[in-house]
Amino acid sequence: MAKIAIASDHAGNVLRKHIVSWLAERSHEVVDMGPQEDGSVDYPDFAQQVARSVQGGSCDSGILICGSGMGMSIAANRFSGVRAALCREELSARMARLHNDANILVLGERFTGVSLAEAILEAWFAASFEGGRHQRRVSKIEQTEAS
């Protein structure tokens, strides 16, 4: 199975802990990057850790969780080679993988309950990049990152 980096901020702790268990039950190797404390933390610090692990290849993909998902997705997408997708339902998760070759799934705990998160994760892991005309578009994103 895949090696997956996961992190949250304080507003995503509950969902992150559930997802860590969910992934382990499905034999994924999970790298839990925290936070381990309950106090307020800054989401860019945790987005950076996951983005760098995906960018550098030490993890196959990543999952980031904050209150809305917006901050984590903005922060993660600052890294070259990272395509973080904020998904609020199964179709967006599936399409992010199929058409955008997204490598980090972003969730918002305030918008996503446990059962919906599990359905999103199922869709995310069931899909893989289609390539073809979509590769041309992803390549254009990569060219922009390089400039």
TAWO-V752168 format. One line per field, one symbol per residue. ss: DSSP state (h for helix, s for strand, l for the rest). phi: phi as a letter, one per 20 degrees, with the letter a starting at -180 (. if undefined). psi: psi as a letter, one per 40 degrees, with the letter a starting at -180 (. if undefined). A space follows every 10 residues. Layout:
ss: ???
phi: ???
psi: ???
This chain:
ss: llsssssslh hhhhhhhhhh hhhhhlllss ssllllllll llhhhhhhhh hhhhhlllll sssssslllh hhhhhhllll lllssslllh hhhhhhhhhh lllsssssll lllhhhhhhh hhhhhhllll llhhhhhhhh hhhhhhl
phi: .edcebbbdf fdgffgfffg fgfffdmfed deeneeeeff cegffeffff gfffgenfcf bbccccfdnf gfffffffeg necececdbf ffffffffdd lfdcedcdff dcffffgfff fgffffebge mlfffgffff ffffffe
psi: aihhhiiiad eedddddddd dddddefihh gheaieieih ihdddddddd dddddeedid iihihadded ddddddeehh ehghhhheid ddddddddde fhehhhihde ehiddddddd ddddddiihd abdddddddd ddddde.
